[in-house]
């Protein structure tokens, strides 16, 4: 075969199939571009490189970006192979014609090699060029989201370019091998008649249908029964696998079951529009179902990613202000012989050395322990590792003097009386703590609960937190002597009049640590731990980490959206070509153009909106786990979270409807065309 003929076959193979090949090229280019951008950001020195952070928290952001581009890479393999199969399926007749005209399988393989080289070259080169040009723009966008000042200079990462080129070259090589093998195992006549081959009417797979219902029920039950972040972590993977499996089983077996029921309903089935739609779908649903299930799973992923990303952005600032009501928070994991007044005055003097001032200093002393809770009874366990998440309780033991002093209250308690506050349950009556009984006189007031929440850090809570206010320090000591694992703690907070430089923050932290150690028994010095946190630094860390998560979530959502749209588009084109001859026969026996349009609309609506509705249901059930996960890093306001979920669902539905409108037009054009 001469070079001229070879080039002509390759060029015509692409141009004559542009409706199928062009979306493949566009989607391939976009996914290469996205992969290259994420890889470039993961390795750029503008974020993190060779152990050097460009800003506070940059290493974690770099790790997040690295994970994301690997996820995109894994997804790219599945996505491109899936799209390539659709392209080849619609070119089988054309390739069969080559064989009938006298081309050998070797010549056809050479044409396929040329065809794949052109596709790979266009997508990889265009994707790398677009990615290289957009890298800096995406970096500046990321910097804007995480509240970092913009940077100047070009951004070119050779490592990301090499990784991108190698990965996608391998993917297209696998596609090429698959295409050549599919041609070699068939003779030209089989390829020519591939669109004429019929299918037997599928049977209802009862066991598969029951298994799908059981898997869905178990997956939903596991997701809904989660009560804590630890529950969510333990059940997430199992729940995802069960729901995805159930989605495929129910779409494949359940759809056939429903269509068979409709066919057996004579009043419904023996109407022109219902007869055609049901008859067509019942023969196609075996293959449609797998594609529809894939669309449903991808749509669920998009909804969850966008809801999580939106919630992080909306609730981020509120969470920082709630968790850090003061500008400086000092937590001491031990006791200290310095009085509250000495702690405050000493720290004020340290701030003066930095030419800064701290005001509104407060100290709260308490004991912390992890105990087993059963109703109103609390017992100590020798090993904390033996305490289950649902059985444990983080205990915070406060004396009445400390409580009144910190909260400005005037509460009075008799011996063996306590005030309580639980983050999960209302406690009343009597408490049994380490075999000692205490009478509950009331609950901690609502205003004081908010302040306590900021101390016990609800964003990282795995166990139920229980605050108990006792009449005196002596009562607490009598309990802690029964449980040596309980720890004395101190919480000190201050406000500042302005933001401090990083140098002053470091010097202040060092001096505070040394000062507080001065009030220690020397034997405790090694185990003594002081944690100094500035609100300005935590806010910057939040923006860097969760802003980065928002950025990555949007990128992954775009990839999933693109995959969803392309799968839908290819599914409609494929079904259009396969149904064209059937509708032509029906039109010959009297079916009008109007009736064809109505039939198409009914069929396409069913195929399109079933995955959308199912995906929204999946997300609604998964919202509890999503909320628990978000609650491990931010304080989640339920109303705001639900609003985010509803808005994301509405926006996605609009996008989905646009894809539906476009693809239904393409489907009708194919079915109603004369050639």
Secondary structure as GFF3:
##gff-version 3
##sequence-region A 1 675
A	DSSP	alpha_helix	3	15	.	.	.	ID=ss1
A	DSSP	alpha_helix	18	43	.	.	.	ID=ss2
A	DSSP	beta_strand	48	49	.	.	.	ID=ss3
A	DSSP	beta_strand	52	53	.	.	.	ID=ss4
A	DSSP	alpha_helix	58	89	.	.	.	ID=ss5
A	DSSP	alpha_helix	92	100	.	.	.	ID=ss6
A	DSSP	alpha_helix	105	145	.	.	.	ID=ss7
A	DSSP	alpha_helix	158	184	.	.	.	ID=ss8
A	DSSP	alpha_helix	188	192	.	.	.	ID=ss9
A	DSSP	alpha_helix	206	225	.	.	.	ID=ss10
A	DSSP	alpha_helix	229	249	.	.	.	ID=ss11
A	DSSP	pi_helix	250	254	.	.	.	ID=ss12
A	DSSP	alpha_helix	255	264	.	.	.	ID=ss13
A	DSSP	alpha_helix	266	269	.	.	.	ID=ss14
A	DSSP	alpha_helix	272	323	.	.	.	ID=ss15
A	DSSP	beta_strand	328	332	.	.	.	ID=ss16
A	DSSP	alpha_helix	340	353	.	.	.	ID=ss17
A	DSSP	beta_strand	358	374	.	.	.	ID=ss18
A	DSSP	beta_strand	377	379	.	.	.	ID=ss19
A	DSSP	three_ten_helix	384	386	.	.	.	ID=ss20
A	DSSP	beta_strand	392	399	.	.	.	ID=ss21
A	DSSP	alpha_helix	400	407	.	.	.	ID=ss22
A	DSSP	beta_strand	417	422	.	.	.	ID=ss23
A	DSSP	beta_strand	430	433	.	.	.	ID=ss24
A	DSSP	beta_strand	436	443	.	.	.	ID=ss25
A	DSSP	alpha_helix	446	456	.	.	.	ID=ss26
A	DSSP	three_ten_helix	458	460	.	.	.	ID=ss27
A	DSSP	beta_strand	464	470	.	.	.	ID=ss28
A	DSSP	alpha_helix	473	480	.	.	.	ID=ss29
A	DSSP	beta_strand	487	496	.	.	.	ID=ss30
A	DSSP	alpha_helix	502	517	.	.	.	ID=ss31
A	DSSP	three_ten_helix	522	524	.	.	.	ID=ss32
A	DSSP	beta_strand	530	534	.	.	.	ID=ss33
A	DSSP	alpha_helix	535	588	.	.	.	ID=ss34
A	DSSP	alpha_helix	593	630	.	.	.	ID=ss35
A	DSSP	alpha_helix	638	672	.	.	.	ID=ss36
###
